Amino acid sequence: MHAGCERPSGESLRPAERQGAAIALGSRPEGAAPAAGGADAGAARAALEPRELSWRFEAGPFGPTDVVISVPASPDRGARFPVLVAFHGRGESLKGSQRGARGWLDDYLLGRAIARLGQPPLAARDFEMYVSAARLEQVNAALRAQPYAGLIVVCPFLPDVLRKESAWSEGAALADFVVDTLLPRVYSKTPALGTAAATGVDGVSLGGRAALLVGFARPLAFGSVGSLQAALDASEVARFAELGAQALRQNPRLTLRLLTSDEDYFRSPNQELSAALRERGVPHALSQVVGTHSYQFNRGPGVFEMLLFHSRVLRGQTPP
């Protein structure tokens, strides 16, 4: 455990005014229909406006670790939200802890995605044009039936670790930090629901690899485990599948989703992992969407699919 090792900074909440909130909540993309609901819809959108906490843990699992938390600024002081731990990709690992921790907010435009989810319908440009007409209509139909209700998104810095054989021990150390140190602080310092069933973990590329390692190492701490274009190698598939099978035996209520895309260069090992999980009788979903393995994907399908999936699953609802 790493209890007592953190030195929090930026303790007060502040508006997220960086690139991630580049689209104002009162605006909509050109040509998009206005959101229905009038004043009530406006209040709902305002409730989702993200604010930030910034913490630094001097003795993180691999050295000093910055964490940025996006918190819905709900006007209802009694509102509580599910928690999603979201790991960034390798590009942000090379930027250092402070900048890297902001990957989802500054590089993948998390705040923009949250703003758009609060004022549907979404358009193809929101997905950086990486979306089929059928998927876009499916997402908008789901948002019409049940508006996006918000998540607390916890973004830890992830250095360029988890390589080859060392990945298993490093993944366990990362999981212990997340579950034993980071999440208890999130539960106590934010309006979190604060239960395992309302907590998820996800990430993109290297971060998707991390999410699987963390979720499989500590399955009782989570209600959902996801990955986006997880950086996997074919030689590791069987071991990941065994860990997944063990995790689901420990926590049969855990919801597992793998997501890849038609131009993802990790597509094959993700498909192979899905097949290996099926062979072992492990319930999970494999989503295959449109897009490259790129920043454009992260800002489009990556961020939207991640938020939509966990915001529904962690409330006991069916994802679109």
C-alpha positions as CSV (number, residue, x, y, z in Angstrom):
1,M,0.0,0.0,0.0
2,H,1.0,3.6,-0.6
3,A,-1.1,5.3,2.0
4,G,0.2,8.6,3.3
5,C,2.7,9.0,0.5
6,E,0.8,11.7,-1.5
7,R,1.3,15.4,-1.5
8,P,-1.9,16.9,-2.9
9,S,-1.7,20.1,-5.0
10,G,-4.5,22.1,-6.5
11,E,-6.8,20.9,-3.9
12,S,-9.7,23.2,-4.8
13,L,-12.0,22.6,-7.8
14,R,-11.6,24.9,-10.7
15,P,-13.3,25.2,-14.1
16,A,-11.7,23.2,-16.9
17,E,-10.8,25.9,-19.3
18,R,-8.1,24.2,-21.4
19,Q,-8.5,22.6,-24.8
20,G,-10.7,19.9,-23.3
21,A,-13.5,22.5,-22.8
22,A,-13.0,24.2,-26.1
23,I,-16.6,23.9,-27.1
24,A,-18.8,26.1,-24.8
25,L,-21.7,24.4,-23.2
26,G,-24.1,26.8,-24.8
27,S,-22.8,26.1,-28.4
28,R,-23.5,23.4,-30.8
29,P,-21.7,22.3,-34.0
30,E,-22.8,24.1,-37.2
31,G,-25.9,22.5,-38.6
32,A,-26.7,20.5,-35.5
33,A,-30.2,20.6,-34.1
34,P,-30.7,22.4,-30.8
35,A,-31.1,20.1,-27.8
36,A,-34.6,19.6,-26.6
37,G,-35.8,20.5,-23.2
38,G,-35.3,24.3,-22.9
39,A,-34.3,25.5,-19.4
40,D,-34.3,22.0,-17.9
41,A,-31.9,20.8,-20.6
42,G,-29.7,23.8,-20.0
43,A,-29.5,23.0,-16.3
44,A,-28.7,19.4,-17.1
45,R,-25.9,20.5,-19.4
46,A,-24.5,22.9,-16.8
47,A,-24.5,20.0,-14.3
48,L,-22.0,18.1,-16.5
49,E,-19.5,21.0,-16.9
50,P,-16.3,19.5,-15.8
51,R,-14.1,21.0,-13.1
52,E,-10.7,19.7,-12.1
53,L,-8.7,18.5,-9.1
54,S,-4.9,18.0,-9.4
55,W,-3.0,15.8,-7.0
56,R,0.6,14.7,-6.8
57,F,1.7,11.4,-5.2
58,E,5.4,11.6,-4.4
59,A,5.7,7.9,-4.0
60,G,3.6,6.5,-6.8
61,P,4.2,3.0,-8.1
62,F,6.9,4.2,-10.5
63,G,8.0,7.4,-9.0
64,P,6.2,10.8,-8.4
65,T,2.8,10.5,-10.0
66,D,0.4,13.3,-11.0
67,V,-3.3,12.7,-11.2
68,V,-5.9,15.0,-12.7
69,I,-9.6,14.4,-11.9
70,S,-12.5,15.7,-14.0
71,V,-15.6,16.2,-11.8
72,P,-19.0,17.1,-13.0
73,A,-20.0,20.5,-11.5
74,S,-23.5,19.5,-10.4
75,P,-25.7,22.2,-8.9
76,D,-27.3,19.5,-6.8
77,R,-24.9,19.2,-3.9
78,G,-26.3,15.8,-3.1
79,A,-25.5,14.4,-6.6
80,R,-23.1,11.4,-6.6
81,F,-21.3,10.0,-9.7
82,P,-19.6,6.8,-10.8
83,V,-15.8,6.9,-11.1
84,L,-13.8,6.0,-14.1
85,V,-10.0,5.6,-14.0
86,A,-8.7,6.4,-17.5
87,F,-5.1,5.7,-18.6
88,H,-3.6,7.7,-21.5
89,G,-1.4,6.3,-24.3
90,R,2.3,6.0,-24.7
91,G,2.7,9.4,-26.4
92,E,1.7,11.1,-23.1
93,S,4.1,8.8,-21.1
94,L,7.0,10.6,-22.9
95,K,5.8,14.1,-21.8
96,G,6.5,13.7,-18.1
97,S,4.1,13.3,-15.2
98,Q,2.4,16.8,-15.1
99,R,1.7,17.0,-18.9
100,G,1.2,13.3,-19.3
101,A,-1.5,13.2,-16.6
102,R,-3.5,15.7,-18.7
103,G,-3.6,13.5,-21.7
104,W,-7.3,12.8,-21.7
105,L,-8.1,16.5,-21.0
106,D,-5.7,18.3,-23.2
107,D,-4.7,15.9,-26.0
108,Y,-7.9,13.8,-26.3
109,L,-10.3,16.6,-25.5
110,L,-12.3,15.0,-22.8
111,G,-14.0,18.2,-21.8
112,R,-15.2,18.8,-25.4
113,A,-16.7,15.3,-25.5
114,I,-18.5,15.8,-22.2
115,A,-19.9,19.1,-23.4
116,R,-21.2,17.5,-26.6
117,L,-22.7,14.5,-24.8
118,G,-24.7,17.1,-22.8
119,Q,-26.1,18.7,-26.0
120,P,-27.0,15.9,-28.5
121,P,-27.4,15.0,-31.2
122,L,-23.9,14.1,-32.0
123,A,-22.5,14.6,-35.5
124,A,-19.9,12.7,-37.5
125,R,-17.5,15.6,-37.0
126,D,-17.7,15.0,-33.2
127,F,-16.2,11.5,-33.9
128,E,-13.5,13.1,-36.2
129,M,-15.5,11.5,-39.0
130,Y,-14.6,8.0,-37.7
131,V,-18.1,6.7,-37.3
132,S,-20.6,4.7,-39.4
133,A,-24.0,6.2,-40.0
134,A,-25.5,3.2,-38.2
135,R,-23.4,3.7,-35.1
136,L,-24.0,7.4,-35.0
137,E,-27.8,6.9,-35.1
138,Q,-27.5,4.2,-32.4
139,V,-25.6,6.5,-30.1
140,N,-28.0,9.4,-30.7
141,A,-31.1,7.2,-30.2
142,A,-29.6,6.1,-26.9
143,L,-29.0,9.7,-25.8
144,R,-32.5,10.6,-26.7
145,A,-33.9,7.8,-24.6
146,Q,-31.5,8.4,-21.7
147,P,-29.3,11.5,-21.5
148,Y,-25.6,11.3,-20.5
149,A,-25.5,11.6,-16.7
150,G,-21.8,12.2,-16.0
151,L,-18.7,10.5,-14.6
152,I,-15.8,11.4,-12.3
153,V,-12.9,10.7,-14.6
154,V,-9.6,10.0,-12.8
155,C,-6.5,10.4,-15.0
156,P,-3.2,9.2,-13.5
157,F,0.1,9.6,-15.2
158,L,1.4,6.3,-16.6
159,P,5.1,6.1,-17.5
160,D,6.3,4.0,-20.4
161,V,6.4,0.8,-18.4
162,L,4.4,-2.5,-18.6
163,R,6.9,-4.0,-21.1
164,K,7.1,-7.7,-21.9
165,E,7.7,-10.0,-18.8
166,S,7.9,-7.1,-16.4
167,A,4.4,-6.1,-17.3
168,W,2.8,-8.6,-14.9
169,S,4.6,-7.4,-11.8
170,E,4.4,-3.7,-12.8
171,G,0.7,-4.1,-13.5
172,A,0.2,-5.5,-10.0
173,A,2.0,-2.6,-8.5
174,L,0.0,-0.1,-10.5
175,A,-3.2,-1.9,-9.5
176,D,-2.3,-1.7,-5.8
177,F,-1.6,2.0,-6.1
178,V,-4.9,2.7,-7.9
179,V,-7.1,0.5,-5.6
180,D,-5.4,1.1,-2.2
181,T,-4.2,4.7,-2.5
182,L,-5.8,6.6,-5.3
183,L,-9.4,5.4,-5.2
184,P,-9.9,5.9,-1.4
185,R,-8.8,9.5,-1.8
186,V,-11.2,10.0,-4.8
187,Y,-14.0,8.5,-2.8
188,S,-13.3,10.8,0.1
189,K,-12.6,14.0,-1.8
190,T,-15.1,14.0,-4.6
191,P,-18.9,13.4,-5.0
192,A,-18.3,9.7,-5.9
193,L,-20.7,7.0,-5.3
194,G,-17.8,5.2,-3.8
195,T,-18.5,1.6,-4.4
196,A,-16.8,-1.0,-6.5
197,A,-19.9,-1.6,-8.6
198,A,-19.8,2.1,-9.5
199,T,-16.1,2.2,-10.4
200,G,-14.5,1.4,-13.8
201,V,-11.1,1.4,-15.4
202,D,-10.2,1.9,-19.1
203,G,-7.5,3.3,-21.3
204,V,-6.2,3.7,-24.8
205,S,-3.2,1.8,-26.4
206,L,-0.6,1.5,-23.6
207,G,-3.4,2.7,-21.3
208,G,-5.7,-0.1,-22.5
209,R,-3.0,-2.6,-21.6
210,A,-2.7,-0.9,-18.2
211,A,-6.5,-1.0,-17.7
212,L,-6.7,-4.8,-18.4
213,L,-3.7,-5.5,-16.1
214,V,-5.2,-3.3,-13.3
215,G,-8.8,-4.6,-13.7
216,F,-7.7,-8.3,-13.9
217,A,-5.3,-7.9,-10.9
218,R,-8.0,-6.4,-8.6
219,P,-11.4,-7.4,-10.0
220,L,-13.3,-6.9,-6.8
221,A,-12.5,-3.2,-6.9
222,F,-14.4,-2.6,-10.2
223,G,-17.7,-2.9,-11.8
224,S,-16.4,-2.4,-15.3
225,V,-13.1,-3.0,-17.2
226,G,-12.6,-1.7,-20.7
227,S,-9.8,-1.1,-23.1
228,L,-9.5,1.0,-26.3
229,Q,-7.1,-0.4,-28.9
230,A,-5.1,-2.1,-26.2
231,A,-1.4,-2.5,-26.9
232,L,-1.1,-6.3,-26.9
233,D,1.2,-8.8,-28.4
234,A,0.0,-12.1,-29.8
235,S,2.4,-14.0,-27.6
236,E,0.6,-12.6,-24.5
237,V,-2.9,-13.4,-25.4
238,A,-3.2,-16.7,-23.6
239,R,-1.9,-15.1,-20.3
240,F,-4.2,-12.2,-20.6
241,A,-7.1,-14.5,-21.2
242,E,-6.2,-16.6,-18.1
243,L,-6.0,-13.5,-16.0
244,G,-9.4,-12.4,-17.4
245,A,-10.9,-15.8,-16.6
246,Q,-9.6,-15.6,-13.0
247,A,-10.9,-12.1,-12.6
248,L,-14.4,-13.0,-13.7
249,R,-14.5,-16.0,-11.4
250,Q,-13.6,-13.7,-8.5
251,N,-16.2,-11.1,-9.6
252,P,-18.9,-12.6,-11.9
253,R,-20.6,-9.2,-12.0
254,L,-17.7,-7.5,-13.7
255,T,-18.5,-6.1,-17.1
256,L,-15.6,-6.5,-19.6
257,R,-15.4,-4.7,-23.0
258,L,-12.6,-4.7,-25.5
259,L,-12.7,-2.1,-28.3
260,T,-10.6,-2.1,-31.5
261,S,-11.1,-0.5,-34.9
262,D,-10.7,-1.4,-38.6
263,E,-7.3,0.3,-38.9
264,D,-6.0,-0.4,-35.4
265,Y,-2.6,-2.0,-35.7
266,F,-3.4,-3.9,-32.5
267,R,-6.6,-5.2,-34.0
268,S,-5.5,-8.8,-34.4
269,P,-4.3,-9.4,-30.9
270,N,-7.4,-7.8,-29.5
271,Q,-9.5,-10.1,-31.6
272,E,-7.4,-13.1,-30.6
273,L,-7.9,-12.1,-26.9
274,S,-11.6,-12.0,-27.4
275,A,-11.6,-15.5,-29.0
276,A,-9.4,-16.8,-26.1
277,L,-11.8,-15.4,-23.6
278,R,-14.8,-17.0,-25.4
279,E,-12.9,-20.3,-25.3
280,R,-12.7,-20.0,-21.6
281,G,-16.3,-19.0,-21.2
282,V,-15.5,-15.5,-20.1
283,P,-18.5,-13.1,-20.7
284,H,-17.3,-9.9,-22.5
285,A,-18.0,-7.7,-25.4
286,L,-15.8,-7.0,-28.4
287,S,-16.6,-3.7,-30.2
288,Q,-15.1,-3.1,-33.6
289,V,-15.5,0.5,-34.8
290,V,-14.2,2.8,-37.5
291,G,-10.8,4.5,-37.2
292,T,-7.0,4.5,-37.1
293,H,-4.7,4.2,-34.1
294,S,-4.2,7.9,-33.7
295,Y,-4.9,11.1,-31.7
296,Q,-7.9,11.6,-34.0
297,F,-9.3,8.3,-32.9
298,N,-8.8,9.2,-29.2
299,R,-10.6,12.5,-29.7
300,G,-13.4,10.9,-31.6
301,P,-14.6,7.3,-31.1
302,G,-12.2,6.7,-28.3
303,V,-13.4,9.3,-25.8
304,F,-17.1,9.0,-26.7
305,E,-17.2,5.2,-26.6
306,M,-15.4,5.2,-23.3
307,L,-17.7,7.7,-21.6
308,L,-20.9,6.2,-23.0
309,F,-20.0,2.7,-22.0
310,H,-18.9,3.2,-18.4
311,S,-21.5,5.9,-17.6
312,R,-24.2,3.3,-18.4
313,V,-22.7,0.1,-17.1
314,L,-21.7,1.7,-13.8
315,R,-25.3,2.8,-13.2
316,G,-26.6,-0.7,-14.0
317,Q,-27.8,0.3,-17.5
318,T,-27.2,-1.1,-20.9
319,P,-24.6,0.7,-23.0
320,P,-25.5,1.8,-26.5
